[in-house]
């Protein structure tokens, strides 16, 4: 049975989101009624994404799907960073061109997103295809005196933009009086670079990547790539900007500063940040050998949709500590939920002669309980627990027998609508 177009039953009940910028829960209201401009960070594609990366992409996917469930048309951009220092270094290490390296990793990213049920646009925005947009932004910043040349490079002066660091909550009184420049795309660790950040890498002899442009030969820095792709697809003002909590250090304030430095008006109205995945209490690290990929779950005979459930169950703003026990518990939970659904919908047994009135009420309550939890800043765990408890009650009320045909159809319709968001109750 295919899912009907979902129709939120509590549309009058507002969606509340935690806005990182204001540090408080807010009722979500889009710029245009029933339309949402959503910008979501994608992978830096110098290497294949791991499960920690996919947790971020999954909470963003759940957000998009729930906005649609509530009747919104979502204009979403997800970006792939395919031109940056790390990609250039990795390509040189592997003896590949940057394009060959990133094309390979983008293909794997698409394939794994398909398995995990992550919706992607037909065309994923890539930094390498948004050079003109990046150049235009840099030109505008230079015209306003916010960006300046230093040799062949171009830097952004944060002191020329009065709102700099507000997203993070940076104390600008500590900003150094002497000029400092930070010329790398990214720096290791969660730290602030108290100085000017690069927006354009001027071409240097031997560079693997460079474009001839109006501002010279070179390439846009990582800091300007996301704003360029966002403005190109969504314009200078959007509803929601999402990413991982690590982007609160430098990157998202840089994005905001670039756009608002040009427009002098608010770029994004709601900022969402998801927490990290850690493994056995330790941050995932290649050097520690504890980086988890989808392949590792395949080896444990765990399906990709069960992995999806494992990563979305909980609250996106809480750290997820992945342990063997957590994996086993969450896989057992989704399999148990599916068994309850199968027992209620299966026609292998004779349904009860008289369905208790309470069962009818429970069937109708399930979408309302799901939506109530989801409207509370996407509390997927609470939403799932409500559905799980209701299914358990139905199994008890029917003494483990399937529901009558009409009731089973109504329950399945409700669950499949919910699963347009969760993507885990039924295997595809």
C-alpha positions as CSV (number, residue, x, y, z in Angstrom):
1,X,0.0,0.0,0.0
2,X,1.5,3.4,-1.0
3,X,1.4,6.3,1.4
4,X,-1.2,8.9,0.7
5,X,-0.1,12.5,0.5
6,X,0.4,13.3,4.2
7,X,-1.9,15.9,5.8
8,X,-0.9,17.2,9.2
9,X,-3.8,17.1,11.5
10,X,-2.4,19.7,13.8
11,X,-1.5,22.4,11.2
12,X,-3.0,24.9,13.6
13,X,-0.5,23.7,16.2
14,X,2.8,25.6,15.6
15,X,6.1,24.0,14.9
16,X,8.6,25.2,17.6
17,X,12.3,25.1,16.8
18,X,15.4,26.0,18.9
19,X,17.0,28.9,17.1
20,X,20.8,28.9,17.8
21,X,21.0,32.6,17.0
22,X,18.5,33.7,19.7
23,X,19.4,30.8,22.1
24,X,15.7,30.1,22.6
25,X,12.8,28.1,21.3
26,X,10.7,30.0,18.7
27,X,7.5,29.4,16.8
28,X,8.6,28.8,13.2
29,X,7.1,31.2,10.6
30,X,8.4,31.2,7.1
31,X,8.9,34.3,4.9
32,X,6.1,33.1,2.6
33,X,3.1,31.1,3.9
34,X,3.5,27.4,3.2
35,X,6.9,27.8,1.5
36,X,10.3,27.3,3.2
37,X,13.7,28.2,2.0
38,X,16.0,25.7,3.6
39,X,19.8,25.6,3.3
40,X,21.6,22.5,4.6
41,X,25.3,21.9,4.8
42,X,26.4,18.9,2.9
43,X,29.7,16.9,3.0
44,X,33.2,18.2,2.4
45,X,33.7,15.5,-0.2
46,X,37.5,15.1,0.1
47,X,36.6,11.8,1.8
48,X,33.6,9.6,2.0
49,X,31.1,10.6,4.7
50,X,30.9,8.5,7.9
51,X,28.0,7.9,10.3
52,X,28.6,11.0,12.2
53,X,28.2,13.1,9.0
54,X,25.1,11.1,8.1
55,X,23.5,11.9,11.5
56,X,23.6,15.6,10.5
57,X,22.2,14.9,7.0
58,X,19.5,12.8,8.5
59,X,18.2,15.4,11.0
60,X,18.2,17.8,8.1
61,X,16.2,15.3,6.1
62,X,13.7,14.7,8.9
63,X,13.2,18.5,9.1
64,X,12.6,18.8,5.4
65,X,10.2,15.8,5.4
66,X,8.3,17.1,8.4
67,X,7.9,20.6,6.9
68,X,6.4,18.9,3.8
69,X,4.2,16.7,6.1
70,X,2.9,19.9,7.5
71,X,1.9,21.0,4.0
72,X,4.8,23.2,3.1
73,X,6.7,23.4,-0.2
74,X,10.3,23.2,0.7
75,X,13.0,24.8,-1.5
76,X,16.1,23.0,-0.3
77,X,19.7,23.4,-1.2
78,X,22.3,20.9,0.0
79,X,25.8,21.7,-0.9
80,X,28.9,19.7,-1.6
81,X,32.3,21.3,-0.9
82,X,34.5,19.9,-3.7
83,X,37.1,22.7,-4.0
84,X,39.0,23.2,-0.8
85,X,42.5,22.7,0.7
86,X,41.7,19.2,2.0
87,X,40.3,18.0,-1.3
88,X,43.4,19.3,-3.1
89,X,45.7,17.6,-0.6
90,X,43.8,14.3,-0.7
91,X,43.8,14.3,-4.5
92,X,47.6,14.8,-4.6
93,X,48.0,12.0,-2.0
94,X,45.9,9.6,-4.1
95,X,47.4,10.7,-7.4
96,X,44.0,11.8,-8.8
97,X,42.7,15.0,-10.2
98,X,40.5,16.9,-7.7
99,X,37.5,16.3,-10.0
100,X,38.1,12.6,-10.2
101,X,38.4,12.4,-6.4
102,X,35.3,14.4,-5.7
103,X,33.2,12.8,-8.4
104,X,33.9,9.4,-6.9
105,X,33.0,10.5,-3.4
106,X,29.9,12.3,-4.6
107,X,28.7,9.2,-6.4
108,X,29.2,7.2,-3.2
109,X,27.4,9.9,-1.2
110,X,24.4,9.8,-3.5
111,X,24.3,6.0,-3.3
112,X,24.4,5.9,0.5
113,X,21.9,8.7,0.8
114,X,19.5,6.6,-1.3
115,X,20.0,3.6,0.9
116,X,19.4,5.7,4.1
117,X,16.3,7.4,2.6
118,X,17.8,10.9,2.5
119,X,16.1,13.0,-0.1
120,X,18.5,14.8,-2.4
121,X,17.8,17.3,-5.1
122,X,18.3,16.1,-8.7
123,X,21.2,18.5,-8.9
124,X,23.4,19.0,-5.9
125,X,25.1,22.4,-5.7
126,X,28.9,22.1,-5.9
127,X,31.4,24.8,-5.2
128,X,33.1,24.1,-8.5
129,X,30.0,25.0,-10.4
130,X,29.3,28.2,-8.5
131,X,32.5,30.1,-9.2
132,X,30.8,33.0,-10.9
133,X,28.4,33.5,-7.9
134,X,31.4,33.5,-5.5
135,X,33.2,36.1,-7.6
136,X,30.2,38.3,-7.6
137,X,29.9,38.2,-3.8
138,X,33.6,39.0,-3.4
139,X,33.3,41.9,-5.8
140,X,30.4,43.3,-3.8
141,X,32.4,43.0,-0.6
142,X,35.4,44.7,-2.1
143,X,33.1,47.6,-3.4
144,X,31.9,48.1,0.2
145,X,35.4,48.0,1.6
146,X,34.8,44.9,3.7
147,X,37.1,42.7,1.6
148,X,40.5,43.6,0.4
149,X,43.4,42.2,-1.6
150,X,46.7,41.1,-0.1
151,X,48.9,40.0,-2.9
152,X,46.8,37.7,-5.1
153,X,44.6,36.6,-2.2
154,X,41.5,38.4,-0.9
155,X,40.5,38.6,2.7
156,X,37.4,39.7,4.7
157,X,37.9,42.1,7.6
158,X,35.4,41.2,10.3
159,X,35.8,44.5,12.0
160,X,34.0,46.1,9.0
161,X,30.8,44.1,9.8
162,X,29.2,45.1,13.1
163,X,27.3,41.8,13.6
164,X,30.3,39.6,13.3
165,X,30.4,36.6,15.8
166,X,26.8,37.1,17.0
167,X,25.7,33.6,16.0
168,X,28.5,32.0,18.1
169,X,28.3,34.7,20.8
170,X,31.9,35.8,20.2
171,X,33.2,38.5,22.5
172,X,34.6,41.0,20.0
173,X,36.3,43.0,22.8
174,X,39.1,40.5,22.7
175,X,39.7,41.1,19.0
176,X,43.4,41.9,18.4
177,X,44.3,45.5,17.4
178,X,47.0,44.4,15.0
179,X,45.9,42.9,11.6
180,X,46.2,39.1,11.3
181,X,45.3,37.0,8.3
182,X,44.2,33.4,8.2
183,X,44.8,32.0,4.7
184,X,43.6,28.3,5.1
185,X,40.1,27.1,4.2
186,X,39.8,25.4,7.6
187,X,41.8,24.9,10.7
188,X,41.9,21.9,13.0
189,X,39.9,22.0,16.2
190,X,37.1,24.2,17.5
191,X,38.8,27.5,17.9
192,X,38.4,31.0,16.7
193,X,40.9,32.7,14.3
194,X,41.0,36.2,15.6
195,X,41.8,38.0,12.4
196,X,40.8,38.4,8.8
197,X,39.6,35.3,6.9
198,X,40.3,34.4,3.3
199,X,37.6,34.5,0.6
200,X,39.8,34.1,-2.5
201,X,42.9,32.0,-3.0
202,X,45.0,33.6,-5.7
203,X,46.6,31.1,-8.1
204,X,50.1,30.0,-7.3
205,X,52.5,28.1,-9.6
206,X,51.8,24.4,-9.3
207,X,48.2,24.7,-7.9
208,X,46.0,21.9,-9.0
209,X,42.9,24.1,-9.3
210,X,42.3,27.6,-10.5
211,X,39.8,29.5,-12.6
212,X,40.3,32.7,-14.7
213,X,37.9,35.3,-13.4
214,X,37.2,39.0,-13.2
215,X,39.1,39.2,-9.9
216,X,42.1,37.2,-11.2
217,X,43.0,33.5,-11.5
218,X,42.4,31.4,-8.4
219,X,39.6,29.7,-6.5
220,X,37.0,30.7,-3.9
221,X,37.7,29.8,-0.3
222,X,35.4,27.4,1.6
223,X,34.1,30.4,3.6
224,X,32.5,32.0,0.5
225,X,31.4,28.8,-1.3
226,X,28.2,28.1,0.8
227,X,27.0,31.7,0.6
228,X,27.6,31.7,-3.1
229,X,25.6,28.5,-3.6
230,X,22.9,29.7,-1.3
231,X,22.4,33.1,-2.9
232,X,22.5,31.5,-6.4
233,X,19.7,29.1,-5.6
234,X,17.6,30.7,-2.8
235,X,18.5,34.4,-2.8
236,X,19.9,36.7,-0.1
237,X,17.3,35.9,2.5
238,X,16.3,32.4,3.7
239,X,14.2,30.8,6.4
240,X,16.4,28.0,7.9
241,X,20.1,27.3,7.8
242,X,21.2,23.9,9.2
243,X,24.4,22.1,9.9
244,X,26.5,20.4,12.6
245,X,27.4,22.1,15.9
246,X,31.1,22.3,14.8
247,X,30.0,24.9,12.2
248,X,29.3,27.3,15.0
249,X,33.1,27.8,15.1
250,X,33.9,30.2,12.3
251,X,32.0,28.8,9.4
252,X,28.4,29.8,9.9
253,X,29.4,33.3,11.3
254,X,31.6,33.7,8.2
255,X,28.6,32.7,6.0
256,X,26.4,35.2,7.7
257,X,29.0,38.0,7.6
258,X,29.5,37.6,3.9
259,X,25.8,37.8,3.0
260,X,24.8,40.5,5.5
261,X,27.9,42.5,4.8
262,X,26.5,42.9,1.3
263,X,22.8,43.4,2.0
264,X,22.8,45.0,5.5
265,X,19.7,42.9,6.4
266,X,19.1,39.6,8.0
267,X,20.3,36.6,6.0
268,X,18.7,33.7,7.8
269,X,15.9,33.8,10.4
270,X,16.4,30.3,12.1
271,X,19.7,28.6,12.6
272,X,19.7,24.9,13.6
273,X,22.7,22.9,14.8
274,X,22.9,19.2,15.4
275,X,25.3,17.6,17.9
276,X,28.1,15.2,17.2
277,X,28.2,11.4,17.1
278,X,30.8,9.9,19.4
279,X,31.9,6.3,19.7
280,X,32.2,4.7,23.2
281,X,32.5,8.2,24.7
282,X,35.3,9.3,22.3
283,X,35.2,11.5,19.2
284,X,35.4,9.7,16.0
285,X,39.0,9.8,14.7
286,X,40.7,8.1,11.8
287,X,43.9,7.9,14.0
288,X,41.9,6.0,16.7
289,X,40.4,3.7,14.2
290,X,36.9,4.3,15.5
291,X,35.3,5.9,12.4
292,X,32.1,4.1,11.5
293,X,30.8,3.8,8.0
294,X,27.6,2.3,6.6
295,X,29.7,-0.7,5.5
296,X,30.3,-1.6,9.2
297,X,26.6,-1.8,9.8
298,X,26.2,-4.0,6.6
299,X,28.7,-6.4,8.2
300,X,26.5,-6.7,11.3
301,X,23.5,-7.5,9.0
302,X,21.8,-4.2,9.9
303,X,19.8,-2.7,7.1
304,X,20.4,0.9,6.0
305,X,16.9,1.9,7.1
306,X,17.6,0.4,10.5
307,X,20.8,2.6,10.6
308,X,18.6,5.5,9.7
309,X,16.4,4.8,12.7
310,X,19.4,4.3,15.0
311,X,20.7,7.8,14.0
312,X,17.5,9.8,14.1
313,X,16.0,8.2,17.3
314,X,16.7,10.7,20.0
315,X,17.0,14.5,19.9
316,X,19.3,16.1,17.2
317,X,20.6,18.6,19.7
318,X,22.0,15.9,22.0
319,X,25.2,14.1,21.4
320,X,24.8,10.5,20.3
321,X,27.2,8.0,22.0
322,X,27.3,5.0,19.7
323,X,28.1,1.8,21.5
324,X,27.5,-1.8,20.8
325,X,24.7,-1.8,23.3
326,X,23.0,1.3,21.8
327,X,23.2,-0.3,18.3
328,X,21.7,-3.5,19.5
329,X,18.9,-1.7,21.5
330,X,17.9,0.6,18.7
331,X,17.9,-2.2,16.1
332,X,15.8,-4.3,18.4
333,X,13.4,-1.4,19.0
334,X,12.7,-0.8,15.3
335,X,12.4,-4.5,14.6
336,X,9.9,-4.8,17.5
337,X,7.9,-1.9,16.2
338,X,7.7,-3.5,12.7
339,X,6.6,-6.8,14.3
340,X,3.8,-5.0,16.1
341,X,2.7,-3.4,12.8
342,X,2.9,-6.7,11.0
343,X,0.8,-8.5,13.6
344,X,-1.9,-5.8,13.4
345,X,-2.0,-5.6,9.6
346,X,-1.5,-9.3,8.7
347,X,-4.4,-11.3,7.6
348,X,-3.0,-14.6,8.6
349,X,-5.2,-14.8,11.8
350,X,-8.9,-14.2,12.3
351,X,-9.5,-10.7,13.6
352,X,-11.4,-10.2,16.8
353,X,-15.2,-10.4,16.5
354,X,-15.7,-7.0,18.2
355,X,-13.0,-4.4,18.1
356,X,-12.9,-2.5,21.4
357,X,-13.9,1.1,21.1
358,X,-10.6,2.1,22.7
359,X,-8.8,0.6,19.7
360,X,-10.6,2.9,17.3
361,X,-9.5,5.9,19.5
362,X,-5.9,4.7,19.6
363,X,-5.7,4.4,15.8
364,X,-7.0,7.9,15.4
365,X,-4.7,9.3,18.1
366,X,-1.5,8.1,16.6
367,X,-0.9,10.9,14.1
368,X,-1.8,13.5,16.7
369,X,0.7,12.1,19.2
370,X,3.4,11.9,16.5
371,X,2.8,15.5,15.5
372,X,2.7,16.8,19.0
373,X,6.2,15.4,19.7
374,X,7.6,16.5,16.3
375,X,6.2,20.1,16.8
376,X,8.4,20.2,19.9
377,X,11.7,20.9,18.1
378,X,11.7,17.6,16.2
379,X,11.8,15.3,19.2
380,X,11.9,12.1,17.2
381,X,12.4,9.9,20.2
382,X,9.2,11.2,21.9
383,X,7.4,10.8,18.5
384,X,8.5,7.2,18.1
385,X,7.8,6.3,21.7
386,X,4.3,7.6,21.3
387,X,3.7,5.5,18.2
388,X,5.4,2.5,19.8
389,X,3.2,2.7,22.9
390,X,0.1,3.1,20.9
391,X,0.9,0.0,18.8
392,X,1.6,-2.0,21.9
393,X,-1.8,-1.0,23.3
394,X,-3.5,-2.1,20.0
395,X,-1.7,-5.4,20.1
396,X,-2.9,-5.9,23.6
397,X,-6.5,-4.8,22.8
398,X,-6.7,-7.2,19.9
399,X,-5.0,-10.1,21.8
400,X,-2.3,-10.2,19.1
401,X,-4.7,-10.7,16.3
402,X,-4.9,-8.5,13.2
403,X,-7.3,-5.6,13.0
404,X,-10.5,-5.8,10.9
405,X,-9.9,-4.8,7.3
406,X,-11.2,-1.2,7.5
407,X,-9.4,-0.5,10.7
408,X,-6.2,-2.1,9.4
409,X,-6.4,0.1,6.3
410,X,-6.8,3.2,8.5
411,X,-3.9,2.3,10.7
412,X,-1.7,1.6,7.8
413,X,-2.6,4.8,6.1
414,X,-1.7,6.7,9.3
415,X,1.6,4.9,9.8
416,X,2.7,5.3,6.1
417,X,2.0,9.0,6.3
418,X,4.2,9.2,9.5
419,X,6.8,7.1,7.7
420,X,7.2,9.8,5.0
421,X,9.0,11.6,7.8
422,X,10.6,8.7,9.8
423,X,11.5,6.5,6.8
424,X,12.0,3.5,9.1
425,X,8.7,1.9,10.0
426,X,8.5,0.0,6.7
427,X,11.5,-1.3,4.7
428,X,11.3,0.1,1.1
